[in-house]
C-alpha cells in the first residue's frame, strides 16, 4: 500500500486541524448479486460504480483522501487503489496498521451519504465513532488510532466492533444516521435511495427506467411500469 496521503481539514465548529484518510472496500466485478432480479450484471457493475462515485464525492468534500480496497483491477482518478484478493476482513486488517492518521472505513454502497453526515462522524470527541447498518451490520467506522484496531465484518458486526473497542479501552460514539445506515443491497433498498437520495446513483435509477409508485398507501419501486419492490 502506498504511503497514505493526508489533507488538512478544519471543522467549522470545533476549530481543530485533523488529518485523516478513508478506506473504501469495493468489488468491481459482479457486485450486488441480490439486485440480480432487477438488473443485469453489466447494470449492477455500472450502478455499483455510480454509488461508489457518490461516496467518494462525499468523502472528498470533507477534506478526506481515500484508498479503494478492490477485489480486482480497477482504475480511479479520485482515489488510490489497492488490489486485495482476500476477504473483506483480511483486506481491511492488512491496511489498518499502515495508517499513520485517523482512518474512516466506509462501505461503497452508501450513496445517500453527504459531507454533512460524515462530518458528524469525523468530529467525534470519542476514540472511535460507528454507524450501524439497519440489519445489525457496520456501515461506517472512524477510529483515531487505526494501527491498534481490527475489524470483524459480516453478520452482527456492529456488536462485535463495539466489543473490540471495549476490549481495547476505546471510547465510542454511536452515530444515528438514516443516510449512512441505509446501504443498497436489495431491491427494496432502492425505495429509500429514490426518495432521499440527491446524487448520481438516484439519477442513474431514473435514467434506467426505475420509478416510484404508490400502492395501498405504500411507496414502491417499478421498472418500466412493472413493480419490483
HELIX and SHEET records of a PDB file:
HELIX    1   1 UNK A   33  UNK A   35  5                                   3    
HELIX    2   2 UNK A   41  UNK A   61  1                                  21    
HELIX    3   3 UNK A   88  UNK A   96  1                                   9    
HELIX    4   4 UNK A  115  UNK A  122  1                                   8    
HELIX    5   5 UNK A  146  UNK A  148  5                                   3    
HELIX    6   6 UNK A  157  UNK A  167  1                                  11    
HELIX    7   7 UNK A  178  UNK A  181  1                                   4    
HELIX    8   8 UNK A  189  UNK A  196  1                                   8    
HELIX    9   9 UNK A  200  UNK A  207  1                                   8    
SHEET    1   A 4 UNK A   8  UNK A  10  0                                        
SHEET    2   A 4 UNK A  17  UNK A  26 -1                                        
SHEET    3   A 4 UNK A  65  UNK A  70  1                                        
SHEET    4   A 4 UNK A  80  UNK A  83  1                                        
SHEET    1   B 6 UNK A   8  UNK A  10  0                                        
SHEET    2   B 6 UNK A  17  UNK A  26 -1                                        
SHEET    3   B 6 UNK A 102  UNK A 106  1                                        
SHEET    4   B 6 UNK A 138  UNK A 143 -1                                        
SHEET    5   B 6 UNK A 128  UNK A 132 -1                                        
SHEET    6   B 6 UNK A 172  UNK A 174  1                                        
SHEET    1   C 3 UNK A 210  UNK A 215  0                                        
SHEET    2   C 3 UNK A 218  UNK A 223 -1                                        
SHEET    3   C 3 UNK A 226  UNK A 227 -1                                        
END                                                                             
